Amino acid sequence: MREDVNFLIGQRIKKILKSRGKSQSWLADEMNIKPGYLSELINCAAGKRWNSDLIQSAVDALGIRFDDLAETSEAFTQITSSYTALSENGRKELEDFANYLLTKQDKK
């Protein structure tokens, strides 16, 4: 199983949508992006990455707190503990995500 930040975000969004009976098309409309693009993000298509703007847009559209989206503590701990084993791109994604978390915390 792929356990990178983009995968974790996509999986959590899938769970939230399913629990609410909402579709990816609905979320894409709410985020003002194309459904195909959202599908690529959620399914970790090559070259597609969540960035802070997309994450914020998803959080806002779903009406959740960021903490609800980040409910991946066990997997996140595994990623963090194996940071050196990640590819250069994987480390960059983890660092971007961590910086986003820190920015959100500073704004509280």
Backbone bond lengths (Angstrom), bond angles and torsions (degrees), N, CA, C in turn:
res aa  C-N    CA-C-N  psi(-1)  N-CA   C-N-CA  omega(-1)  CA-C   N-CA-C  phi
1 M - - - 1.452 - - 1.522 109.68 -
2 R 1.312 116.77 133.75 1.457 121.14 176.14 1.510 109.36 -73.46
3 E 1.309 117.04 125.59 1.458 120.05 -179.90 1.514 109.61 -122.27
4 D 1.330 116.87 62.93 1.450 119.12 173.38 1.522 108.21 -108.63
5 V 1.291 116.02 172.21 1.458 121.88 -174.51 1.519 111.44 -59.37
6 N 1.316 118.08 -45.25 1.465 120.52 -179.05 1.519 111.28 -61.60
7 F 1.311 116.65 -40.91 1.458 120.95 178.50 1.532 110.24 -62.67
8 L 1.329 116.45 -45.29 1.462 120.80 -178.38 1.524 111.74 -62.80
9 I 1.309 116.84 -42.74 1.465 120.45 178.54 1.524 109.35 -62.60
10 G 1.325 116.85 -46.67 1.465 120.74 -179.81 1.513 112.18 -59.92
11 Q 1.328 116.43 -42.97 1.463 120.10 -179.85 1.524 111.69 -65.20
12 R 1.322 116.09 -40.81 1.471 119.45 179.98 1.532 110.45 -66.39
13 I 1.315 117.31 -40.26 1.462 120.37 178.58 1.526 110.08 -64.62
14 K 1.328 117.21 -41.58 1.470 120.04 176.51 1.527 110.82 -56.76
15 K 1.338 116.84 -45.11 1.463 121.41 -179.58 1.528 111.16 -61.99
16 I 1.314 115.86 -44.88 1.464 120.08 -178.53 1.520 109.93 -63.82
17 L 1.333 117.08 -45.94 1.464 120.21 179.37 1.526 110.86 -59.87
18 K 1.317 116.24 -45.74 1.457 120.26 -178.84 1.526 111.14 -62.36
19 S 1.322 116.63 -43.20 1.463 120.04 -178.31 1.529 112.02 -65.34
20 R 1.322 116.28 -24.02 1.465 120.43 -179.21 1.529 112.95 -100.66
21 G 1.317 116.52 -1.53 1.457 119.81 -178.95 1.521 112.67 67.89
22 K 1.323 116.03 29.91 1.470 121.72 -179.68 1.524 109.31 -107.44
23 S 1.316 115.34 155.68 1.462 120.92 -179.17 1.527 111.27 -101.76
24 Q 1.326 114.79 164.39 1.460 119.36 173.43 1.524 110.52 -64.15
25 S 1.327 117.36 -33.17 1.470 120.63 177.47 1.522 110.77 -62.76
26 W 1.330 115.60 -40.80 1.461 119.53 177.40 1.522 110.19 -60.50
27 L 1.339 116.45 -47.74 1.461 120.23 -179.10 1.526 110.91 -62.99
28 A 1.315 117.14 -42.04 1.462 120.38 178.80 1.524 110.20 -58.80
29 D 1.327 116.98 -43.65 1.470 120.40 177.36 1.523 110.88 -60.13
30 E 1.325 115.82 -44.94 1.467 120.71 -179.84 1.531 111.84 -63.82
31 M 1.333 115.78 -34.21 1.461 120.99 -179.38 1.525 112.03 -85.46
32 N 1.337 115.60 -7.97 1.463 121.61 -178.82 1.535 111.93 62.91
33 I 1.346 114.76 41.97 1.457 120.80 174.09 1.529 107.90 -130.33
34 K 1.320 116.61 166.91 1.460 120.67 -179.33 1.526 110.46 -74.20
35 P 1.339 116.45 140.48 1.475 119.78 179.48 1.527 113.28 -55.98
36 G 1.315 117.80 -38.05 1.465 120.64 179.40 1.518 112.24 -63.33
37 Y 1.328 115.73 -37.93 1.465 120.36 178.89 1.526 110.09 -66.78
38 L 1.342 116.84 -43.92 1.460 119.93 177.89 1.524 110.37 -60.93
39 S 1.317 117.06 -42.34 1.458 121.02 178.37 1.523 110.63 -59.44
40 E 1.327 116.74 -42.34 1.468 120.58 178.04 1.526 110.84 -62.34
41 L 1.334 117.23 -41.63 1.466 120.49 178.25 1.523 110.96 -63.25
42 I 1.329 115.13 -49.97 1.465 120.20 -176.73 1.522 111.60 -62.99
43 N 1.320 116.70 -35.13 1.464 121.24 -177.40 1.518 113.80 -97.30
44 C 1.315 116.83 11.42 1.470 123.09 175.42 1.529 113.16 56.81
45 A 1.320 116.39 45.43 1.467 119.77 176.16 1.526 109.17 -60.74
46 A 1.306 115.29 149.38 1.462 120.99 -178.21 1.524 110.94 -52.42
47 G 1.325 115.29 129.21 1.460 121.04 176.25 1.523 115.01 80.76
48 K 1.321 118.33 -1.02 1.467 121.19 -179.74 1.519 108.77 -102.24
49 R 1.319 115.95 126.25 1.468 121.11 -177.05 1.514 109.86 -134.87
50 W 1.310 115.81 145.27 1.449 121.38 170.65 1.522 107.73 -74.26
51 N 1.312 117.33 134.10 1.456 120.61 171.79 1.524 107.53 -117.80
52 S 1.308 117.44 176.20 1.464 120.15 -174.52 1.521 112.42 -61.79
53 D 1.329 118.25 -35.82 1.465 120.55 179.30 1.528 111.19 -66.80
54 L 1.314 116.97 -42.58 1.468 120.86 179.01 1.528 110.86 -66.74
55 I 1.322 116.38 -41.24 1.458 120.02 178.28 1.525 109.91 -61.70
56 Q 1.327 116.23 -46.45 1.464 119.76 -180.00 1.520 110.83 -62.44
57 S 1.301 117.20 -40.82 1.457 121.32 178.41 1.525 111.38 -61.65
58 A 1.327 117.29 -42.55 1.467 121.33 178.42 1.524 110.83 -65.61
59 V 1.318 116.85 -43.96 1.463 121.33 178.96 1.525 110.30 -60.09
60 D 1.329 115.96 -45.86 1.468 120.26 179.59 1.525 111.22 -63.74
61 A 1.323 116.60 -45.17 1.463 121.11 -177.81 1.529 111.27 -63.91
62 L 1.320 116.51 -37.79 1.459 120.80 -179.40 1.524 112.41 -80.82
63 G 1.339 115.90 -12.27 1.457 119.73 -179.50 1.511 112.80 65.02
64 I 1.327 115.58 39.85 1.455 120.88 -179.06 1.516 109.85 -119.89
65 R 1.318 114.88 167.41 1.458 119.90 171.81 1.524 107.17 -84.57
66 F 1.290 116.93 155.82 1.453 119.37 178.52 1.522 110.53 -58.04
67 D 1.326 116.70 -36.90 1.463 121.17 -179.91 1.522 111.47 -57.16
68 D 1.342 117.55 -33.14 1.463 120.83 178.22 1.520 110.96 -65.70
69 L 1.314 116.25 -36.08 1.459 120.78 179.12 1.522 110.84 -74.45
70 A 1.299 116.77 -31.39 1.459 121.87 -176.10 1.515 112.57 -87.67
71 E 1.314 117.90 19.93 1.456 121.50 -178.69 1.525 110.07 -74.80
72 T 1.290 114.06 68.21 1.465 120.67 -176.82 1.522 109.80 -140.61
73 S 1.317 117.10 33.41 1.460 120.82 -168.87 1.528 113.88 -54.35
74 E 1.327 118.99 -44.29 1.463 120.46 -178.57 1.521 111.10 -62.94
75 A 1.323 116.45 -49.59 1.460 119.90 -179.96 1.524 110.91 -65.92
76 F 1.325 117.06 -39.61 1.459 120.15 179.99 1.523 110.13 -63.58
77 T 1.326 117.20 -38.88 1.458 121.16 177.13 1.527 110.56 -62.50
78 Q 1.326 116.85 -41.20 1.456 120.45 178.11 1.529 110.78 -62.81
79 I 1.311 116.49 -42.73 1.466 120.04 179.37 1.519 109.79 -62.57
80 T 1.327 115.55 -48.34 1.460 120.32 -177.27 1.525 110.97 -61.27
81 S 1.326 117.00 -41.39 1.461 119.68 -177.68 1.531 112.55 -69.93
82 S 1.318 116.83 -22.35 1.463 119.54 179.52 1.525 111.37 -110.11
83 Y 1.329 116.53 29.79 1.464 122.50 -177.44 1.527 112.46 -50.98
84 T 1.316 117.38 -45.11 1.461 120.12 -175.98 1.522 112.22 -67.01
85 A 1.329 117.38 -22.81 1.464 120.79 179.21 1.524 112.51 -81.69
86 L 1.333 116.48 -12.44 1.464 119.60 -179.57 1.519 110.98 -71.76
87 S 1.302 115.42 153.00 1.456 119.92 174.18 1.525 108.67 -66.42
88 E 1.310 116.83 167.84 1.461 120.55 177.66 1.531 110.14 -58.01
89 N 1.334 116.29 -42.32 1.458 120.61 178.32 1.534 110.87 -64.95
90 G 1.314 116.84 -40.60 1.460 121.23 178.15 1.520 112.05 -62.58
91 R 1.339 116.42 -41.40 1.470 120.09 177.41 1.520 110.32 -64.74
92 K 1.330 116.87 -40.14 1.473 120.78 178.92 1.526 109.83 -62.65
93 E 1.327 117.47 -44.62 1.464 120.83 179.44 1.521 110.96 -62.04
94 L 1.332 116.95 -42.45 1.455 120.73 179.57 1.526 110.45 -64.81
95 E 1.312 117.06 -42.38 1.462 120.76 178.77 1.525 111.12 -64.46
96 D 1.331 117.27 -42.26 1.473 120.73 177.85 1.527 110.41 -60.64
97 F 1.315 116.05 -43.87 1.454 120.87 -179.07 1.531 110.20 -65.85
98 A 1.319 117.37 -43.78 1.466 121.05 178.76 1.520 110.71 -62.28
99 N 1.325 117.07 -41.59 1.461 120.30 177.46 1.515 111.17 -62.97
100 Y 1.322 116.61 -38.30 1.455 120.46 177.18 1.531 110.31 -63.00
101 L 1.324 116.91 -44.30 1.464 120.68 178.23 1.520 111.21 -60.03
102 L 1.322 116.97 -43.85 1.442 120.83 179.98 1.523 111.63 -65.04
103 T 1.316 116.99 -39.35 1.464 121.00 177.35 1.519 110.41 -62.23
104 K 1.339 116.55 -44.07 1.467 120.35 179.30 1.528 110.62 -62.92
105 Q 1.330 117.09 -39.72 1.455 120.71 -178.86 1.515 110.53 -67.17
106 D 1.331 117.58 -39.49 1.460 121.49 -179.75 1.526 112.31 -64.25
107 K 1.329 117.51 -27.53 1.467 121.75 -178.04 1.520 112.78 -80.56
108 K 1.337 117.32 -12.56 1.478 120.91 -178.21 1.495 111.83 -75.94
